[in-house]
Amino acid sequence: MIRPISLGLAAIAGAAVTRTHPHPLRPDAPFITAHDGPIVLSSTTTVGGILVLDYGAEVEGIPAFEAVSATGDTSVFEMTYSETKAALSLYMGDGPLPLAAAMDSYRVNRYNITTPGQVINRLIQGGFRYQKLNLSSPGELTLRHVGVVPTVHTTPLDKLPGSFRSSDSSITDIWTVGARTVQLSEIPKNSIPQFWEITGEGALISSLAPQANAGLVAVTSTAYNLDFKVKPLAGGFGFSVLSDTLNSGIYLSVDVGARTIAAYVGSTTENTELTRATVPSNVTLALGTWHSVHVQAAMADIAVHINGQQVLSFAQFSKFYGSYGIGASFGHTAVFRDLVATDTAGAVTYQHSLTDESCLGDFLAGTNPLAVSVDGSRRDRIAYTGDLDVAGSAALASTHGLEFIEGALELFASYQAAPGFFTPTVKIQQGPLSAPLDVNLTGLIGYSWNLLTAVSQVYMHTGDVAFARAWAPRVVRMLDWSHSQLLPSGLFSLSDATFGGDWNYYDPAQSGVVTKFNVLYAYSLQETSGLLADAGVDISVYQDRLAALRSAIDKQLWSDELSAYVYSEKVRDGFGQDSNAIAILAGVNVDPSHSSESILSTLSTGLAGPKGPLAFSRRVLGRGFQRYMSPYASAYHLRAAFGSQNSRAARELLNSLWAPMADPRNANYTGCFWETLDESGRPALGVATSLCHGWSAGPTAALSRFVLGARPSKPGWAEWAVDPQAIGLTSAQGKVPTPRGAVAVSWRFCGDLLTMSVDGPAGTTGTVSVPLPLLVPVSQSKFTVNGAVVNGTTFTVKGGSKISIRQSRI
């Protein structure tokens, strides 16, 4: 049996290597590879041995390989990971990724292979398609079984609870790619390895970005002292101060060999350098030796002492408050212990020996206590309240990952602030809070309303009244806070611009009367009414508020000149894609002249880019907004198009935006949908773009809901409907999972006549309508259900047995 290679503390002193797992793989462990047979890498002093493995589509997991033989110098062997092949030209691939402790911080893993054996990394590499093997020291290395142990479910896409196939393979591919995107974003409970290795000496940290202490005192502090002891084992050590919750702060990296200390804005040495200094010669600094570190952070001013001697003092104007963390720059390894934070008066605000695992929760560096749906497989691997309305609907139609949706909702529920809005992000190493969140601020305010619609969607799917009753008070608090922010005009106004970010975090934040926030509020009022009523809430007041809000929006934010709803009261000469789509979904366009058809026409012409719809019109873009396409905003556009039975608009969106991402010939194809695109159809944020992002999987839900046509008519699918839209297809078939069993639908035009079958769960009742438009008009047709002639094109059926519908000419 091949023995596993294990690297203890003594072994890594002076060697910059990736920490590996001490145990071999189980024989039955799932394993994904991109190459069959042995791999031989040969390197000379001038030419490295390089091989790029292509997995064909995005995968994730814990990297592993078997070293069969090593001759010569094989001390510098690296593996680099990336979602795109182009990013492999960068040393760091498409990393670093320091935002959370849910995967390795770096996309490069370095190994010193001297003996045969199995190598298993400790930490996960999030989503990647390409893996570059690079032996750069002069020697020869033979490997086999190079791949990853997946940490998410790997059910084949054609075996998922939900399915979809149509006469147009590109439409089928869109559904499938969305399903894979969702599958990779569903993180099973306790699947995230502990970020640090806790030993009797302290926390062993190797090539990992600092993770900020998550305590409320820490994250809100402007001035404090930080003390800890550190024993660098390889390269040096690092730490951060004034850090936000996504670990961006002032990062300080100490290089023992170079005897330097450098400061950066961010969380790694890849970020912008602020200053550096040489450690004075009278300061003892060595590998394998314990050192005491004292840091003073007071808004702009930072000072660092090592072993009682000041080594750096500087002023900076990038970060002025925030938390602290410990880490190690790429290639560095260190052990930390006895960390103490004190305020300026000397009172201890945090203290831990770092010699037991109880410290991991304080820095969100442990495992995930719940199964959770996150935003993306590579970036950010964090749960976002705003994503779940789109990603959750796609999951319900494909993976049926209820446990991941419910896990995320359990987290979000406890992160509701006292006024009623929710924290927009929750790291998955967190558990639900045991006490109410006593804060009065948030960001990305629109996500709080998105969350309410996601909650309502889950209730409609499950029919779980206990769930409705648990959420009703939270929904009421958010809706009541929203009402409290109305102006005398009846419109919602956001007074604090820091609340006003949205999914487009790279664009200017908005405040005042913003159409997007008003229509989202209206949409959440509309969508939550059923949940509230079933939970015993008197919804009459909320129905009255919805009617008044719809009227106020329609009268005051509509522009006849634009034939759309304006972007905001301040920006009346332009409009947004999502705000107008959600206006349709929320029934805001009550004036008959403000028809859904006219709005969709405006979106089609006014947002048209060379490769698909831009997220904002030209006049909005002229105010500093990016010329990007958003699959997230377009998901609501697609819903509105289908909801208005506008086949042209729906196909236009599917063909222009999603089909190219689902095309294996695309240079950036990952088998998943992307976070955002530039106007030329490329990943908009460069290597930072997430190319597996759950919020972009909207078509998977829409195709099941509108082309298969299956939807619940009552909570829990006790009653359901099937009313397909043909959208120019000649056939579609598939299954929509429900808590009671699948609703299976198949329809096909044979020549120009329809054949259709539907099979619903036993004990349920369905209403089935034929796909529209028919190729032969109803006036020239007759229909049979299970061979019996029937009148009309809509039929009531009982679940538990398949029904067959046939159309014939009169």
N, C-alpha and C positions, 0 to 999 in steps of 0.2 A: 504493500500500500504506500502511495506517495505521502510523505509526511508534510504537514503544513509548516510553512516558515513562520516563526514567531519572533518578533523583535522586542526584547525587554528594554528596560531603561538603560542598562549598561551598553547594550548593543547599539543604541542610537546616538550615544554621545559622540559628537563630531560628525555624524552622518545625517544628511538631510533627506529623509525618506518618508514615504507615506506610511501611516500607521495601518497595520493589518490585523485581521481577526485571528486569534490563536487556534481556532477550531476548524477542521475540514468541513467541506460541504456534506450534507446528508446525501446519500445515494439517490433519494427520491426528490431532492430539491429541484424545483423548476430552474431551467438554465437556458438563456438565450445567447446564441452565438451568431456571428456573421461569416464564419470561415470554417470549413471542414478540413481536417487534417492538420499536420504540423505546420508551424510558421518558423522560418529560419531568418534571423536578422543578423547581418554581417556588417561590421563597421570598421573603418580604418581611421588613421589620424586625420585624414582629410575628407572622407566621405562617410556620412552616417548611414546606418541601416534603418530605413523608414518604410512603413507599410500603412496604408489607410484602409481601414475596414468600413464597409458600408452596410448597415443593417437594413437598408431598403426603406425603412420608415422609423419613426421615433420609438425608442425604448427607454427604459430607466431601470435602475437597480443598483445592487452592490457589485462592483467590478471584481472579477476573479479570473485567475489563469493558472496554468500549471507550467512551471519551468522544468523542461525535460533535461536540458544540459546547458552549461555555461562554460565557455573557454575564453582565455584571454581576459581582458578587462571588461567586465559587464557591470561596472559600478554606477554607470549613468544611463539608466533606462527609464524612459518616460512614456506615459500614456496621456493623450490629450483628447478631450471630448468636445463635441459641438453639434448643434442642431443643423448647421450648414457646413458644406465643404469649404466655402470661402473663408470662414472664420478660422480654419486650421492653419492658415497662413500667419495668424497671430500667435505669439508664444503662449498666451493665456487662453487660446481658443475663444469661446464666447463667455468667458468669466473675467474676473471673479464674481461670485454671487454671495455677497455678505449679508443679505437682508434678514435672513432667519437661519436657525440651526436645524432646518429640516433636510439639509443635504450638505455635502462637502462645500466649503467656501470656494475652493479652486477647481478649475477644470483641467488641471495638470496634476497627475500623480507621478511621483518619482520613486524609483526602486533601486536598490543595490542588490543584485542577484548574484550570489556566490555558489549556491548549492541547488540541486534539484528539489522541487517541492511545490505544493499548492499555495498560492497567494490569494488571500481574500481580503479586500479592503474592509475597514471598519464602517465607513460612511457611504451614503448613497450618492451616486451621480444622478442628478435629475435628468429630464428628457434630453436625449441626444440621438442623432442618426449616425454620426461619423465618429470613429475612434482611431486616432493616429498613434501608432507604435513607433518609437524612436530610440534606437540604441546609438548613443553618440560617443561612447568610450570605445576604444579599439578592441573589439572582441567579437565573439559569435554567441548568439543566444537562440536556443530552440525552445519554442513554446507550443502548447496545444491547449484546447479547451479555453480559449480566450472569449470572455463574454461577461454577462451580468446575471446575478440572481435577482429576478424582479421582486419588488416589494408591493406592487399593486396587482390586482387581479388580471389574469391573462386569458380569460375566456375568449376563444376565437370569436371574431365579430359576427360570423354567421351562426353562432350558437348563443347569442345574447337573448335575453327574454323578449326584447323588441327586435323587429326586423322590418326591412323595407326594400322593395325591388320594383323598378319601373321599366317601361319600354325605352327610356333614354338612359344610357349607362352613365352619363355625366351627372344626372340627377340622383341616380342610385349611389354613385360615388360620394356625392355631397352628404347624403344621409350617413353613409358608412364612416366617412372621415370625421364627421361630428361625433359619432358614437365613440370612435377611438380617442378623440380629444377628451371627451368626458371620462372615459375609462382610465386614462392616464392621470386624471386630476382627482381621482377618488382614492384617498389615503386610508388604508385599513388601520384599525385601532392597534396601538402599540407597535407599529411597524417602523417608526423612526428610531434609529439607534441613538443612544446617548452621545451628545456632541463631545463631551470631555470624557477622559478616562480618569476616574477617581481612584487614587491609590492611597496607601498609608502615608505617603509623603505629601500628597496634595493632588491638585488637579493637573493632569498631564495634558498639555495642549500642543498640537503639532500642525502647523500650516492652516490655522483657522482664524477667521476674523473675530474680533471681540463681539460678544453678545451683551447688549446693555441690560443692566439690572432693571427689572420691570416694576420695582416698587414705586408707589406714587410719589414718595418723598424724593427718590432718586431722579425720576424723569422730570420733575418740576423744579429741581434745585438750580440755582444760579451760582452758588459759591459753596465749596466744600473741600475737604481734604481726603485724600485716598492713600492708604498705606497697605503694603503687602510685601511678602517675601517671595523671591523667585530664584530658581536654580535653572539657568539656561543649559540645555543639553546639546543643542545644535544651532548654530547661527546666532540666535539671540532671543528676544522676547518683545512683546508689544502690549499696549493697553490703550484705552480710549477714555476721554472725558467729554462732557458737554454733548452727549450723544442722544439722538432721537431714537424713537422706538424701532426704526428700521436700521439702526446701528451706524448711521452716519453722524460723525462727530469730529472731534480732533483726535486723530490717531497718532500715537507716538511709537516708533519702532527703534529698538536698541540693537545694534549690530556689534556683537562682542569682538569678532575678529578685526573689524575695521575701527572699533572703538568710537562709534558715532551714535548719535541720537538724532532722529529726524521726525518732524511733525508734518502731518498731512490733513487735508480736509476730506473726510470720508471714513473709511474703515480698513484700507489696505495701502500698501506702498505704490499701488497702481494709480492712486488718486493724486490730486494736485499737492505738490510739496509746498509747505509754508516756510520752513526754516530747518536748518540742521546745524549741529555743533559736534566738535570733537570732545569726547569724554576726557577730562583732565587726567594727566598722568598719575596724580596722587590718589585717584579713585581705583580701588581694586575692581577689576572686571574680568571674569574668566568663566569658561564653561565648567560645568560640574561643581560649581561653588554657589552657595546661597548668598543672596544679596537682599538688602532691604531697600525698598523704593518708597519715597514719599512724594506725593503730587499735591500741589495747591492749584485749584481752579476757581477763579473769581471772575465770571463773565469773560471779558476780553483777555484777562491776564492768566498765564499758566506758568508754573515753575515746577521743575522736576529735580529731586535729590536722589542720589544713589549712595548708599552706605554713609549717609549723613552729609554728603557733599553736593552742592548744587551743580548740576550738569547742563541745565537749560532753563532759560527764562525768556519769555517773549510775550508780545501782545498780538492778538489776532482779532479779526472783525467778521468772522464767518459764523461762529456759533457762540451763543450767549447763555444757554441753559441746557440742561439735559443730564443724562445718566452716565455711568461708567461701566467699563468692561475690561476683561483681560483676554489676550490672544497671542498669536504668533504669526509673523509675516511668512510668506511663502518660503519654504525651506528651513524655517526655524522651528525649534521644539524647546519647550520649557515646562517646568513644574512650578505651580503657584500654590501658596498656602497663606493662611492668616491674613485675610483681607479685611480691612476695617475702613469704613467711611464715617467721617465726622463732619458736623456742621461748623461754621466759623466760631461758634462758642465752645467747641470741643465736645459737644454731646454726640454720642455714637448713634448714627442713623442706620448702620448695617454692620454686621460682624459675622464672619464665618471662617472656620479653620480650613475649609475646602478639602477636608479629608474624608467626608462622607457624602453620599449622594443627595442629601437634603438640600445642598446648595444649587443643584441643577435647576430646580423649579424657579429659584429666584432670578436666574438669568435666562429662563426659557430655553434651557439646553438639555432637557430630558426627552423622554419619548412622548408620543401623543396619546392622551388618555381616552380619546374618542375617535371613532371613524369620522372623517371629515372630507368634505368637498373643498378643494383649494382652487386658486385662480389658474395656476399653470403647473406643468410638470417640472419645468426648469426654473421659472421665475414667475411668481415670488415664492410659491409653495406656502402661501398664507391664505386664510379664509377671509373673503371680502363680502360684506353684506350686499353690495350692489350687484354682484355677479350671479347670485343664486336664482334670480327670476328667470334668467336665460339659461344658465348652465343646468339648473335644477330641472327645468322643463325638458331639456334634451336628455337628461339622465332618466327621467320618468318614462320617456319614450323608447329608451334603448337598453341601458344597463339595468334599469329599475333599481338604481342604487339608493334606496330609501334610507338605509342606515347612514350613508354619508351626508345626505341632505338633513336628516334629523339630528345628526351629530353636530353639524354646523349650526343649525337652529338652536340647539341646546346651548352652545357657546354664546351665540349672538344674544340670546334672551337675557343672559346675565350681564351683558355689557350695554344695557340701556341706561343712559344717564338720567339723573333726577328729573329734568324738564320733560323728557319723553323721547328724544332722539337717541340714536344708537352710535356706538363707536364703529367706524367704518371697517376696521380691520381687527382680526384676532389671530394671533399666532397659534398654531395647532398644538404646541406643547402646553398651552394653557388649559386648565380645566374651568368649568363654570364657576363663577364667583359665588362665594357663600353669603355675601352681604351686598346690598344695593350699591351701585356705582355712584358715589357722591361727587360728581363733577358737573360742570355747567358749560362744557365746550365739546365740540366735535369738529370733524372735517367731512368733506364730501357729503353734504347734507342730503343730496338726492338719493344716496344709497339707503337712507332710512326708509324712504317711501318705497324704493325697490324691494326692500326686505319685506314690507307688509304685503306686497303683491305676491312675493314668493311664498310667504306663510299661507296666504289664502289659496294659492295653487296647490300646496301640499294638502291642505284640509279638503279641498274639492276632490283630490285624488284618493285620499285615505278614508274620508268620512269619520275620522276619529274625533268624537265630540269632546273627549277629555283633552285632546290637543287644542281644540278650539277654545275650551274654557280656560286653559292655561295661558293661551296667547291673548285672549280678548282684553284683559286689563292693560297689557302692553300696547296693543293696537290702539286702544282708547286714549292712552297717554300721549302717544305720538300724534294722533289725529287732533286731540284737544290742544296740544302745543302748537300744531300747525294753525289751528283756528285762531289761537291767541296772537299770531303774527300777521293777521289780516289788517290791511289799511281800511279806512272808511270807504274806499272804492270797492272793497270786497275782494281785493287781490292779495295774495301772499307776498310779503316783502321781507327780504333777508337783510338785516341791518349790519351784520358782521361778515365782511368779505372772507375772513379766515374759515368760515363755514362753507363757503361757496364754491369749492372745487367740485370736480365731477370726474367721470371716467377719463376725460381728456386733461389729465393732470399737468400736461406740458403747455396748456393754453392759459390765458389770463383768467384768474378766478373772478366770479361775478357776484354782485350784490344788488340790493334793491329789488324791483319787480322783474323777475326773470321768467320767461314763458316756460322753460323746462321745469322749473320747480313748481309752478302753478299747475301745469298739466299732470305732473307726477302726483301731486297732492290729490288732484281730482281722480286720477286713476286708482290710487290707493283707497279713496273713499268708496269708489264704485266696487272694486274687487273684494274689499273686506266685508261688505254688507252681509253676505251669506254666513260667513264665519261668526260675525258678531250676533246675528239673529239667532243662530243655532246655539250660541253660548248663553243666550238669555238676555242679551243687551237690547234695550229699546233703541232701534236704529232710526227712528223717525227724525231725530235731530240731525243725524249724519246724512240722511237722504235730503233734508232741507238744505244743509250746508253744501252738498254736492250740487243741487240744482242752482243755488245762488252762485257758487263758484264757476260752474259751467257758463252761466249767463255773463258773469263779470269778465271772464277770459274772452269769450266770444265777442263781446261788445268792445272791449278796450284793447285787446292785443291782436285783433285781426287787422290785416292790411289789404284793402281792395287792390292797391297798386301791386303788391307782391302776390296776391291770391294765396296767402299763407299767413300763419301767425308769426309776428315779428320775433326777433331774438329776445328782446327785452324792451322795457320802457326807454332805456338809454340808447339802444341800438334798434331803431325802427326801420332801417333801410335794408335789413338782412334777416335771415332766418336760419334755423337749425333743422337738421334731418330728424333727430330723435324727438324734439319737442313737437313737431308737426305730426309725426307718426303717432306719438302717444296722445296727442289731442284727438285724433281719430279714434283710437282705442278707448279713450275715456268719454267719448260722446260729447266732447266740448263744442263741436261744430253744430250747434242747435239751429242756427240760421240756415234755411234751405239753400241760400246762395253760397254758403261756405261748404260746399259738398266735399265729401271724401274724394270723389273723382277729380275735382279741381285741385285739391291739395296734392294728391298723388301725381297729377300732371305737373304741378309746380316743382315738386321734388325731382321728378324725372328730368325736366329741362334745366332747372336752376342749379342742380348739384352735379350735373353730368361732367365727369372727368374722362380722360382718355382710357382709363381702365375700370371705371365704375363710379359710384356716387361718392362725392366728397361729403364730409360730415357737416359742412357749413357753406352758406352761399358766399358769393364773391365779396360782398361788402363786409361780411363778418370776417372773412379771411384777411381782408385789408386792415383789420384792427389787431394784428399780431397773432391770429390763430393759424395753426399749421394746416397745410394743404394735404391732409391725410384722409384716408378712408377707414371707417370704423366698422368692423363686423358686429360690434356690440350695438352701436346705434342702428346699424342696418338690420339687426334682428327685430327691432321694433317696427322698422319700416316694412319688413317682410310680413310681420304679423298684421300690420294695418292693410297691406295690399291683399293678403288672403282674406282678412276679415271683411274687406270691401268687395270681395269676389272679383278682384282686378287681376286676371291671369297675366295680362301683358306686363304689369308692374312687377308681379312676383317672379316671372321668368326672367325679366331683365335683371333683377337683383341676383338671382341664382346664377345666371350665366355670366354676368360681368364680374361679380365680386367673389363668389365662393367657388365656382367651377375651376378657375385657374389655380387656386390653392389646392384643390383636390386632384389636380392633374399631375401624375407622376413625372411628366416631362418638365415640369417647372423646376428651375435651378434651385429653388429653395423648398422643394417639396419635403414634407416630414410625415405625411400621412395624417396630419392633424391641421386644425385651423389656427390662424395667427392672431396675435393681439391687435395689430394695426398695420396698415399699409400706406405707403406714399402714393402719390397720384400716378406713378408709373407702374404700380402693382408690386413693388418690392417691400420687404420688411422696413417699416418707416423709421424705426429707432436704431437701425444698424444691427450690430451684434447684440445689443441690449434687448431687441425685440423678442418677446416670447413667441415661439412658433408652435406652441401647444397650449392654447388658452381657452378655458372652458366657456368664457363669455361669448366666444365667436361661434358656438355650436348651435345657434338658433335654428338653422334650417332642419336639423334632425327632429326637433319638436314640431316645427311647422309642417313638414312633409307628412309626418304621422297624423297630425291633427287635421290637416286640410286636404291632403291628396288621398291618404287612406280614409280620412274623414272621421276618425273615431275620437269621441270626447265624452266625458261624463255629463249627464244631464242633472244628476243629483249627487251629492257628496258620496264618495266611496264607490261610485259606479253601480249603485243599486239600479239606477236607470241610466241608459247611455244612448248615444245617437251616432249614426254613421251617415255623413252627408258629404261625399267626396267632391272635390273640384278637379276636373281633368287637366287643366292648364296646358292643353295641347298634347298630352300624352295619350298613347293608345292602350296602356295597361298599367296597373299598379297592384302590388300585393304585399302583404306583410302582417305583422302582429303588433298590437299595442298592449303592453303588460298592464294589469290592474291588480289590486290586492285580492280580487276574487278569481283571477285567471285571465288569460289573454282574450282580447277581442281580435279575431282573425278576419281580415278583409281581403278580397280579391275581386278586381274588376278588369274587364278587357273588352275592347271593341273588336269583334271578329268581323272583318270587312267594315261595315258601318253600323253593326248592331251589337248591343250590349249583352254580355253575360257577367254575372256577378254572384259572389257567395259571401256570406257573413256568418260567423260562428262566435257567439258571445258566451260568457260564463253562465253556468247553471244557476238558477235562482234569481236571475236578473231579467229586466225587460229592456228592449231596445227599440229605437225608431230608426228605420233605415230608409234613406233616400237614394235615388240613382245618381250617378255622377253627372255633373253639369259642366259644359254644355253637352247634350246628346248630339250625335251626328245625324240621326234621323229624328225629326221633331216628334213630340209627344202626340200631336194631332194625327200623325201617320203611323202610330205604333200601338201595339198592345203588349202587356206585360204579364208574365206568369211568375208566381212564387211557389216553388216546389211543385210545378206543373199545373197549378190552378190559376185560371185567369183572374186578375184583380183589377180594380179601378185605381187610377191615380199613379203617382210615382213615389209615394211615401208610405211605408208599411210598418205596422207595429209587430214585433216579433218577441218570442221568448228565448232566453239564453239556454244553452245546454245541448242544442243540436243545430247543425248547419242548415242554413236556408239558401236556396238557389233562386236567382232572379234571371229571367231571360226576356229579352226584347225581340219582338218580331214585327214585321210590317203588317198593317191591316190589309 
